[in-house]
Amino acid sequence: MPTTVVLRARSDNGQINSSPISGTAPIIRLQQQCDYTLPIHADDPDGDEVRCRWARKEGTDKIIPAISFTNDECGGVCRALPDARLESSPCRIVYRASTVGWYAVAVMLEDFVSSGSQQPLSEVPLQFLIEVREQTDGETIECRTRLTFTPTTLDDKHCVAIPPGQMFSTFIVVNEEETSKLGEVLLVAPQGLVATEIKEYEPGQRGIDVTWLPKPEQYGQNVFCFSALDQAGLSTEQR
């Protein structure tokens, strides 16, 4: 899985470019016979526009056109998610989960200096797995978990400034229903973040506390994403 980065100074600000980063969960579980729009969370430390595309097996490098590659960008899993459509910006996959099984997804994240630019500054691979779960005979199809995050849980794309030497703390809490109970909270987090076991906050509300004390080498932008699974394995949206 090649990564392409140009180390010369950028023409717009004279700085070395920083590549896109992603907090996408490593495994996404879907229900058979349901339609999904799956956002791929990606950000750029420089504030550049981030676009995504399917990883390719061979072609010509767009950053260094003189390079033609035959080593595939996707590690042998190019376009392995059948009938899926990838939207470039914002990056998301539109997919109907028709067939039960495990599928590997391989995309490339590219950053561009402006919305009109066609020349990426860098190309970074991203891979994750999708599991399509079988529909049990006689089971009512539930395409979305009934779990919902409480208003006090961090919003999507929320940015938190942490002064040096101070602790970050928050909690991730969901509203449960009689037929939809919290089973697991999935985290994509910086090293050193600590999470508690699932606990009750109020009747019908359960979740976890998280704390993180950044080390000096972690100063700068860090990605923290989360989602919740109910006991049937259905997921909330990822934030």
C-alpha positions in Angstrom: 0.0 0.0 0.0 2.1 2.9 -1.2 1.9 6.4 0.3 3.1 9.4 -1.8 4.3 12.5 0.0 6.1 15.6 -1.4 8.6 16.9 1.1 9.4 20.2 -0.6 8.0 23.4 0.7 4.5 24.2 -0.4 4.1 27.1 -2.8 1.2 28.7 -0.9 2.7 29.0 2.6 6.3 27.8 2.3 5.7 25.0 4.8 6.1 21.3 4.5 2.8 19.7 3.7 0.9 17.6 6.3 -1.0 14.6 4.9 -4.7 13.8 5.7 -5.5 11.8 8.8 -8.5 9.6 9.3 -10.4 8.2 12.4 -12.5 5.7 10.6 -13.3 2.6 12.6 -11.4 -0.6 11.6 -14.6 -2.7 11.4 -18.1 -1.5 10.4 -21.0 -3.9 10.9 -24.1 -3.6 8.7 -27.5 -5.4 8.5 -28.3 -7.4 5.4 -30.9 -5.9 3.1 -30.4 -2.3 4.3 -29.2 0.8 2.5 -26.3 2.8 4.0 -24.4 6.0 3.5 -21.1 5.5 5.3 -19.0 8.7 6.0 -15.2 8.3 5.9 -14.0 10.7 8.5 -10.8 12.5 7.4 -9.2 15.8 8.3 -6.2 17.7 7.2 -3.8 19.5 9.6 -3.2 22.2 7.0 -6.9 22.8 6.4 -6.6 21.5 2.8 -9.6 20.0 1.0 -9.6 16.2 1.4 -11.0 14.0 -1.3 -11.0 10.2 -1.6 -11.0 7.7 -4.4 -10.9 3.9 -4.8 -7.4 2.5 -4.5 -6.1 1.2 -7.8 -3.9 -1.7 -8.7 -1.8 0.1 -11.3 -1.6 3.4 -13.1 0.4 6.6 -13.2 1.2 8.6 -10.0 -0.6 11.9 -10.1 2.0 13.7 -7.9 5.0 12.4 -9.7 3.7 11.7 -13.2 6.9 10.1 -14.4 6.2 7.2 -12.0 4.1 4.3 -13.2 3.3 1.7 -10.6 2.3 -1.9 -10.9 2.3 -2.6 -7.2 -1.3 -2.1 -6.2 -2.4 0.6 -3.8 -5.0 -1.7 -2.2 -3.0 -4.8 -1.2 -5.0 -7.1 -3.3 -8.5 -5.9 -2.3 -9.2 -3.4 -5.1 -13.0 -2.7 -5.4 -13.8 -5.6 -3.1 -17.1 -4.1 -1.9 -19.6 -5.1 -4.7 -21.9 -2.4 -6.1 -20.7 0.3 -3.8 -20.5 4.0 -4.9 -17.7 6.2 -3.5 -18.4 10.0 -3.3 -15.2 12.0 -3.3 -16.0 15.1 -1.2 -17.3 14.8 1.4 -15.9 11.3 1.4 -18.6 8.7 1.8 -19.6 5.3 0.5 -23.2 4.6 -0.6 -24.0 0.9 -0.4 -26.8 -1.6 -0.2 -25.8 -4.6 2.1 -27.2 -7.4 -0.1 -24.8 -10.3 0.5 -23.7 -11.6 3.9 -20.0 -11.7 4.5 -16.8 -9.8 5.2 -15.5 -7.2 2.8 -12.3 -5.2 2.7 -12.5 -1.6 1.6 -9.4 0.2 0.2 -9.5 3.9 -0.5 -6.9 6.7 -1.0 -7.1 10.0 0.8 -5.7 13.0 -1.1 -5.3 16.6 0.0 -5.6 19.5 -2.4 -4.6 23.1 -1.8 -8.0 24.4 -3.1 -11.3 23.1 -4.3 -10.3 23.8 -7.9 -7.0 22.0 -7.8 -6.6 18.7 -9.5 -3.0 18.1 -8.3 -2.9 16.3 -4.9 -0.3 17.2 -2.4 -0.2 13.7 -0.9 -1.9 10.3 -1.2 -2.5 8.2 1.9 -4.1 4.7 1.9 -6.9 3.8 4.2 -8.3 0.3 4.7 -11.1 -1.1 6.9 -13.5 -4.1 7.0 -17.2 -4.3 6.6 -19.2 -7.1 8.0 -22.7 -7.7 6.6 -24.7 -9.6 9.1 -27.3 -12.2 8.2 -31.0 -11.5 8.6 -32.5 -14.1 10.9 -35.6 -15.9 9.6 -38.7 -14.2 10.9 -36.7 -11.3 12.3 -38.0 -7.8 11.7 -35.5 -5.9 9.6 -33.9 -3.1 11.7 -31.6 -1.1 9.5 -30.6 1.3 12.3 -29.9 0.9 15.9 -32.4 2.7 18.2 -29.5 3.9 20.3 -29.1 7.7 20.2 -26.4 9.8 21.7 -27.4 12.2 24.5 -27.2 15.9 23.8 -24.2 16.1 26.3 -22.1 13.8 24.1 -19.6 15.5 21.9 -21.0 16.5 18.5 -19.6 15.3 15.2 -16.5 17.3 14.1 -16.2 18.9 17.5 -12.8 20.5 18.2 -11.4 20.7 21.7 -8.3 22.8 22.7 -6.3 21.2 25.5 -3.7 23.4 27.2 -0.3 21.8 27.7 -0.2 19.6 30.8 -4.0 19.5 31.3 -6.3 16.5 31.2 -9.0 16.1 28.6 -12.1 14.3 29.9 -15.6 13.7 28.5 -18.2 11.0 28.5 -20.0 9.1 25.7 -23.6 8.3 26.6 -26.5 6.8 24.7 -30.2 6.7 25.2 -31.4 3.1 25.3 -34.8 1.6 24.5 -36.4 -1.6 25.8 -35.5 -3.4 22.6 -32.1 -1.7 22.0 -29.4 -1.9 24.8 -25.9 -0.7 24.6 -23.4 -3.5 23.9 -20.1 -1.8 23.2 -18.5 1.7 22.6 -16.0 1.7 19.7 -13.1 4.2 19.9 -10.5 5.4 17.5 -8.3 7.4 19.9 -4.8 8.7 20.4 -2.4 6.6 22.4 -2.9 6.9 26.2 -6.6 7.6 26.2 -8.3 5.7 29.0 -12.0 4.6 29.0 -14.1 3.2 31.8 -16.3 0.1 31.6 -19.9 0.8 30.5 -22.0 2.2 33.3 -25.4 3.7 34.0 -25.7 7.5 34.2 -29.4 7.9 34.4 -32.3 5.4 34.0 -32.2 4.5 30.3 -28.8 6.1 29.7 -25.5 4.2 29.7 -22.0 4.9 28.4 -18.4 5.4 29.3 -16.1 8.1 30.7 -12.9 8.8 28.8 -9.8 10.7 29.9 -6.5 11.6 28.2 -3.4 13.4 29.2 -1.4 14.3 26.1 2.3 13.8 26.1 4.6 16.6 24.7 5.2 14.5 21.5 1.4 14.4 21.0 1.0 18.2 20.9 -0.8 19.3 17.8 -3.9 17.8 16.0 -5.2 14.4 17.2 -8.2 12.4 16.0 -10.7 11.0 18.4 -13.8 9.2 16.9 -16.4 7.0 18.5 -19.6 5.0 17.8 -21.8 2.7 19.8 -23.1 -0.8 19.1 -26.3 -2.2 20.4 -26.5 -5.8 21.6 -27.6 -7.0 18.2 -24.4 -5.5 16.6 -26.0 -2.5 14.9 -24.1 0.7 15.0 -24.8 4.4 15.6 -23.3 7.0 13.3 -19.6 7.6 13.9 -18.7 10.9 15.4 
